[in-house]
């Protein structure tokens, strides 16, 4: 009973988050900004606010320059160089924090959640608890508009340490990738949109026979995360970020379940039968785009943005816009366990480091708070009113001016806004609608709503499938847990991914009980039992917050 109540509690918090995203009133801070400070702060962003490729650096970028003007504080940006690994860059910055804390940027946006306690205990980042309500009232009001936000942005002992990324729509755009298909081929073959995994396989077979086309996907960053494992009652695929599943309140290794083995059996079989792209493990989005535009595939897994790109290129070549999104397939009984998705609360956060003295820290709080105010929400999502956006007389919502609408470069809105990808802000649903084609929006609807449509009353089912089995956003390990897990995580993750990829692609026979049992027994040498014990303790504390 306790396990079931834990799952229900988690789902209820997420469900409450979804309904509140659309209705929460943001605090107006009109008259507060600009602050007209003569101080300069430094701001590092790992992945969220890279400079658009049309500009040489942030000094030319309207978003970066205008944010300083809007808040009235000079901001010096520290960003990874183009093509650099953001995670490596972050680790480099933090590597000598213990001996040279002053070298850190004042604000750092990166993936701090799991190890927040360690950074707080080591005095690398500020504990914001005593200051947040006074110096960041808009953010404070936002956090307390819903228990799910508050729960995710503090440690188990109640210390607030970060400014989070939230989706106004809840989890809708966390399910931004899934199965897509050529509608024209479906019609030519007299087929319906596949609903079950057997129907999905049949479409692959028919397309192979008629067009010599195969199923494909960019292994990274698309297929390796979830694949189609949910149709088999499983969670995750062959990505180390999708190892730990919540099932009936217990933390388990997703890749050690019978259901996961069933997924491997199915996929390795169709791979062996040459129904899948033989380059699957090595192709990226660019390679997949070339394949689908030349008719080498008519069914795939991709993102809404990539599907839109395929349609744009095919339309320009006179081939129409044939690609549409379809729901993730269920099992043959119509049930589905999990899909690629989330709760609408991002894992990247903004923290204030101890390189900032107390006065500078308070200024950083005010700068970060701007994004969660009514005025800052509009700037972070759309830029400057009258420049990059204006209110639409038709919809009553922000719409791009010609400055953005007629800009043919990739994602031109990112020149002017900061919320397109992630960051310390609230991402507007309308921004996503403006960014994507109607076909892409319909695709996202098909994935997230599980084919039931926006009017469905089955939100509890949707949330269970999209995020109920996922390791929660905002969980924090103790310093001791972090230190111990650091000893095991990399080697365990590598072992699981390598072994399961071998099974997935048929290099090892997943039907061979001896080989499968060898894989399972091998987990012990990587301290799986201890890892699960530590994670269970952490998860239980999170539920009790």
N, C-alpha and C positions, 0 to 999 in steps of 0.2 A: 504493500500500500504506500509506504514512504517513497519508493522508487517512482510509482505512478504520480504521486502528488508533486514530486520534484519536476517531472516532465511537464505536468499541467501548469505549474507555477511559471516555468520558463516560457511556455507558449503563451500564457496569459499576459506576461510582461511584454513580449514581442507584439502580441495582438493589440495591446493598449498602445504601444508605440506607433503602430501603423495608423490607427484611427486618430491619434493626436497629431501626427505629422501634418495632416491636411487641415487641421483646424486651429492649431496653436497660434495665438496672437503674439507676435514679437514685440518686445519693448521698444518704444520710440526713444531715440537719443538725440532728437532734433535739438540743435543749439549747443550740444556738447562738443561736437566735432566741427571744424578742426581744433585740435588741442593747442596748436601754436607753440609747440615746445622747441627749444633750441638744441635739444639733445639728439644724438644719433644712436639708433639701435641696430644690431646685426641680426639677420633672419636667415636661417638655413632651411631649405626644403629638399627632402630626398627625392621625391618623385612627383610632387603635386604641381609645382609651379615653374616647370622648365620654360625657358624662353622659346617663343615660336621661331621656327626655322627661318622666317623672313628677317629676323633681327640678329645682329652679331652678339649682343649681350643684353642684360636687363636694363641698362641705361636707355635703350631704344624701345623697350617694351611698354606700351601704354598701361597695361595692368600694374606692373611693378612701379612705374613712375607715378601713376595716378593714385595708387593706394597711399603713398606718402602724403600726397596733397590732401586726400580725403580725411585722413586721420590727423594731419598736421604734425607729423613726426618724420624726420629724415630716416629712411630705412636703407641700410646697405645689405644687399642680398648676397648670400653665399650659396652657390648652386653647383651640383656635379657637372663636370665638363661633358659636352655632347658625346654620347656613346659610352660614357663611363658607367660602371655598376654602382647604382646609388647606395646599395647596402654596404659595399666595400668602402665607399666614400664616407658613409656615416661611421662605420667602425674605425676608420682612420682618424676621424675627428675625435672620437671618444677614447681612443687608445691611451692617450696620456692625460686624461681628465684628472686623474688622481694627483698628478704632479704639476699640472699646468692648466688649472680650471679656467684661468683668465683667457686662454686661447680659444675657448668655445664660443660660437655665436650665442647671442642672448636668447633668441628663440630658435628652437630646433623642431622641425616637423619630421618625424620618422616613426618607426614601429617600436614604441617604448612600453606597450602595455604589459606584456608578460613579465618583464624585468623591472617594472616601476619601483617595487620595494627596494631593490638593490640600488637603483639610482638615487632614491630618496635617502636611504640609510648611508650611502657613501657621500651624500651631499653634493651630488652632481647636478641635481635639479631641485627647484624650490618646491616645498610643500605649500600649496596655494590656499589651504583651508582657512587660515585667519584673514585672508585678504580678498577672497573671491567675491563675496557678497557686496563689499563696498566699492571695489575697483573694477569689477566686471558684472554689473547688475543685470545686463541683458542676457549674458550667458548663464548667470545664476538662475534667472527666471526661466530660461529655456530648460535647464537641467531639471528644475523642479516642476515643470509642466507635465512630466511623466516619469514614473519610477524607473523605467528601463534606461533612460538617459543617465539619470543620477547613478544608478547601479553600475553602469559601464565605465564611469569616469572617476572612480575612486578606488582605493585599495580596500582590502578586507577590514582594516581597522579604521576606515572612514577618512583617509587622507585624500584630498583632491589634488591632482597633480597635472591635469592635461585639459586642453581644449580639443574637442572631438570633431569628427566628420560625420554628418547626419544627412540622410536622404529624406527630403520632404515627403516623398511618396512611400516611405517605409521600405519594404524589401523588393519592390517592383524592379528597380534597375540593378539590384544585386543579381538578378537572374537574366543578365544581359547576353547570354549565349546559350545556344541549344541547337536542336536539329533543324535543318533547312532542306528544301527540296525544289526541284524544277517542276513547277505546276504544269507547264506545257507538255513535258514528258509524261507526267501522270495522266493527263487528258488523252494524249496520243495512245497510251497503253490501256486506256479504259479502267484506270485504277482510282480508288478513293484515297484520301489522305490516310496513311496508316495510323492506327490507334494502338495496337498491341505490338509487342516485340516480334511476334510471328509475322504480322502484316508488314512490319518494318523490314524484316529479312526478305520477305517476298518481293518488296519493291526493289531492294538491292539486286536480287536475282534477275528480275525482269529487266531492269536497266542494264545489267551486265549482258544479258542475252540480246537485247534489241540494239543497244548503243555501244556495247563494249566499254561501259563506264563502271566505275567502282565507287564504293564509299570512301570518303577522304576527310581529313581534318588536319589542322596544324597541331601536331602533337603537343608542342609548347607554343602558345599558352592556352590552348583550347582543350584538346581531347584528354590530356593526361590528368586533368583535375578530377572530373567525375565520369566522363564517358557516358554510357547508358546503364550504369550499374544499378540504378534505382529500379529498373524493370525486373530485377532479380532479387529484390529485397535487400540490396547491399548499399553501401555508402563509399564514395571515393573510388579512385582508379589507381594511378601509379605516380602520384605526386606526394612528396613528403609533407606538404601542407595540409593534406587530407588523410592523415593516418588515424586520427583519434575520433571515434564516434561515440555519441551519447545514445545509449540504448536502455530504456527502462530505468533511467537514472544512474546507470553505470557507465564508466569510461572504459571502452574496449578498443582494441586494435581492429580497425575496419577490415584490414587485409588478412585477417586470420579467421574469418567467419565462413560458414558453409555457403551462405548466400553469395559472398564475394567469389568463392571458388566457382559457383554456378555461372557467374558473370564471365569469369575467365574461360570457362569451358565453351560458352557460346561464342565469345569473340574469337578465341584462338581457332575454333572450327571454321568460321567464315573467312578468317584470314588465310587459313591453310587452303581453302577452296578458291582462293584468288578473287574474292569478292570485295577485298579491301585494298586500298592503295599500298603497294609494296614499299613505298617510300615513307609510309606513315610516321615512323619514328624520327625522321630527319627533316620533313617539310615544315616550313614556317608559313605565315599568312601570305607572303608574297608568292611562294611556290604554289600554294593551294589556289590562289587567285588565277594564276596562269593555267592551272589544270581545269578549273571549272569554266573558264572563259573559252577554252578550246574543246569543251565537250567531253573531257575525260572523267567527269563525275557529275552526277545529277542528284546526289543525296550526300549530306555532309553535316558536320557540326561546326558552327562558327559563331561570331558575335553579330549583333544587330548592325554595328558599324561596317564590318567587313561585308555582310550581305548587301548592304546599301552600295558599297563600292563595286561589288560584282555587277549589280544591276545597272549602275551608272555606266560602267565600261561596256557592258553588253548592249545597252540601249544606244550608246554612241556608235557602236559597230553595226547597228541596224537589226539587232537580235531581240529587241524588246526588253522587258524587265521580268524574267521568268521565275526568279527565286523568291520563295516565300518561307516564312517560319512555320513550323508545325509543332504540336505538343510533344514533349518527351514521351516515348512509348511506355505503356504499362505492361504488366505481365498479361498472360492470356486470360486472366480472370478480371482484368480491368483495374488492378491495384498498382500503385506506384509508391515506392518507399522514400526516394530522395531524388533531387535534381540539383544542378548547380544553382546556388542562391545564397541568401543571407538575410539578416534582420533589418538592414537599413542603417546600421551603425558601423562605421568604418574602423579599421584597425590602425590607421595612421592617426597620430595625435600631435598636437603642438605643446611643447613644454617650455618652461623658462629655466635656463641653466643658471648655475651659481656664478657664472661670469658677470651676471648683472648684480650690482649692489641693490639694496632694498629700494632705493628711490627709482632706479632703472627698472627693477622688477615690477613696480607699481605702474610705471609707464607702459611696459610691455603688456600688462593686464588690460589696460585701457585700449591699446592698439588691437589686441586680439578680440576684445569684447565687441568691437565695431561690427564684425561679421555677423553677429547674432542679434543685432538691432534691426529695426525695420529698414532704416536707410542703408545700413551695411549689407543686408541681405540682397537688396537690389543691385548694389555696386558689385558685390562678389559674384553674382550670377550673370549680370548683363553689362557691367561697365558704367559709363557716364550717360545719364539720360540726355537725349538730344544729340549725342555723339554716336554711340553704338546701338542705342535702343530708344524706343518711344512707345507709349501706350497705344495699343491697337484699338481703333474705334469699333472694330467688329467683335473682338473677344474680350476687350477690357483688360487684357494681359499684356505684359511687355512683348514687343516684337522688334526684330532687328531693323535698323536703318539700312540704307543701301551700302553704307560703309562696310557692313558685315555681309549682307545678303548678296551683294554683287562681287564679293571677294572670292576668287576661284581657288585660293590656296587651301590646303588641308586644314580643317577645323579653325577657320578664321576667328571664331568667337574667343579662342584662347589668347588672342592678342590683347583682349580687353577685359576678360573676366578671370576669376581664380577658382571657380567652383566646378569646372567641367569634369575634372578627373577626381580630385579629392582635396584634402586640406582641412584647415581649422575653420569650418564654415558649415552652412546648411545648403545643400544642393536643391535647387528648385525643380519640381517636376516639369514645369513649363520649359525650362532650359533644355531638358532632354527631348521634349516634343519639338522644340525649335531646331535642335541639332540633327534630328533624325528624320528620315522619310516616313510616310505613313505606313509603307510596307514593313519598315523596321520596327515601328511602334506596334503594329499588329503582330509581328513576330514575337516581340517581348511579351505581349499579352498572351500569346499562345503558350509560351514557356511558363510564365509566372502563374497564370490562372489555370494551368493544367488542362487547357482546352475547354474550360467551363465558362469562359467569358467574364467580363468585368462585373456583370450583375450578379454573379454567384454569391450565395450566402455561406459558402463553404470555406470561409477564411481560416478557420481553425485547421482544416485539412491542408490548405495551402501553406500555412506557416509551419506545420509539422513537416511537410515534405521539403520545403525550401530551406528551413533553418533549424528545425527541431532536433536534428541529429548532429548538428555542427558544434564544434568546440566554441563556446560563447566568446563574443567580443568583450573585452574588458576584464577577463580573468587575470589575476596577478599572483605570481609565485612569490613565496618568501625568498629572502636572500639565500638561505641555506638550500632551499629547493632549486633555485636557479643554478647555484654552484654545482649541485649534484647532477641535475639534468643536463648541464653543459658537458658532463663527462660521457653521456650516453646518446644524446639526441642525434648527432651527426652520423655516427656509425650505425645506429639502429635504422634511421631513415634511409641511409644508403643501401643497407642490406635488404630492406623490404622493397624498395623501389627496383633494385636490380633483379631480385628474385621474381617479383611479380611481373615485371616487364618481360622477362624470359618466358614466363608462362603465357602471358598475353599474346605474344607474337609467335608462340609455338616453338621457341628454342628449347623449352622444356615441356614435357607432356603433362599438363595439369590433371589428366585422367589417371596418371600413374600414382597410386596411393603412396608408394615408397618415396617418390620424389616430393610429393606434397607434404608428407609427414616429416621428411628431412628438413624442408623449409620451416615448418612450424616448430619443430624441436630446436632448430638453429636460433630461434628468437631468444632463447634463454641466455645464450652467451652474450647477448646485447642488453641484458638486464631488463627485459620487457616487463616482468612482474613488478619490479621496483618502479619503473617509469609509470606504469598504470596506477600503482599505489600513490605515488606523489601527485599525479594528475587528479586522481579521485579526491584526495584530501583538498586539493586546490578548488576543484569544482564544487565540493560540498560547502566550502567556505563562501564561495561566490553566491550560491543559492541562499545562504543564510544572511547575506548583507541586508 
